[in-house]
Amino acid sequence: MLAWLNHYFFGYLFIEMTGFSPERFLNMCSVHDIELWKVINSGHSYQLFMSVQGFRKVKPLVRKTKVRLKILKKFGLPFFLHRNKKRKLYAAGFASFFLILYSLSLFIWDIEFDGNRMYTYDTLIKFCESEEIRYGMRKSKIDCDVLEESFRSKFPEITWVSARVSGTRLLVKIKENEVLSEIPVKDETPCDIVAEKNGVITSMIVRSGVPMVAIGDTVEQGQVLVSGVLPIIGDSEEVVNTHYVRSDGDITARTEYHLTRQMPLFRKIDVETGKIRKGYYMKAFRFSFLLIRPRPEGTSWKQTMEEEQLHLFQNFYLPIYVGKLTGKEYISYERPYTEEEKKQLAEDMNKRYKKNLLEKGVQILENHVKILDNESLCQVAIDFVTEEPVGRREALKIQRTEEPEETNHSNERN
């Protein structure tokens, strides 16, 4: 691409070569670093391309090798300007084109982030917008050092940031810290451990607090499993004081899940007819344009689009997007689900719920799926027998008795 632009900018020639020893001429051009390309031997002559600078250097070589060069056609910017020097509108349009390119090069038309895993692209873009960094802004208004410092201040997990402007792009490279930036403060607030749901206790390890249930007990949601209230018993076996602690322990229970979901009786089927509509899409700044045949009235189409942002070089992006539209006609109809499809749909539901339970750390002991079908209704009943942690902390309401204030009567005067 760069070689073609260089040839076009300085001009190049299409030449026919005849003479006594054309092979010697080609070898001497190679020795003197004169660029030739697309050399074709037509039998009685050679046809090739040569730059204007190279053509000016080959006169001594032409005399030595006794060949004859004939210019068949001229290409490139110098010859284009010479041919159209009297056409002012062409000249004005050509100058305007480069003026527009120069104007566009003063703005940012693409923002790219590299190395972000913890933070999504949308999150980082929204932060840039809050810092007045957005598409279409002037490059001169971007202070990369300030932007880097803002990223480090806003996102503690980002340990290193490098921002730079290249062409019409803002490139931000990020390195995230995978280790916790600070050790969390241990919470010592007094609390109980209560049951999150109904179940039968299967294991219980208490590290702090008073156990209120035992293995094999049936518990209900909200019931206290481990109390954070430690009574202090005196010699006369009466409570003389109360100490409050933060209950801690691992408690698991056998639990059950019963889910019932309704299934549709009919399935919608989309069948493509084979008819295709193709078109193009263009967007520049906030303006967009569609070029596609209108769809016939009363028909249904599925439309897809492939979009690409135009750029001249690797980092010279333009605010212009082009896309290719493809529309496929389809017709829809409904039919009852087959028994196999009902089983597959029920199994898909079961897998989805099963996955959610496993992600929460629930151990599945038993799993049953039933399809309850009649003429007017179809339901899927899913039953799970599981074992899972059931304890959650609940803050204690500490009641303190206020002691009466002592008054000093020694300084009172009658």
Secondary structure, DSSP 8 states (H G I E B T S, - for coil): -HHHHHHHHH-EEEEEEEES-HHHHHHHHHHTT--EEEEEE-SS-EEEEEEHHHHHH-HHHHHHHTEEEEEEEEESHHHHHHHTTT-HHHHHHHHHHHHHHHHHTTB--EEEEES-SSS-HHHHHHHHHHTT--TT-BGGG--HHHHHHHHHHH-TTEEEEEEEEETTEEEEEEEE--S-SS--------EEEEESS-EEEEEEEEEESEE---TT-EE-TT-EEEE-EEEEE-TTSSEEEEEE-B-EEEEEEEEEEEEEEEE-SEEEEEEEEEEEEEEEEEEETTEEEEE-----TT-EEEEEEEEEEEESSSS-EEEEEEEEEEEEEEEEEEEE--HHHHHHHHHHHHHHHHHHHHHTT-EEEEEEEEEEE-SS-EEEEEEEEEEEE-EEEEE--------------TT---
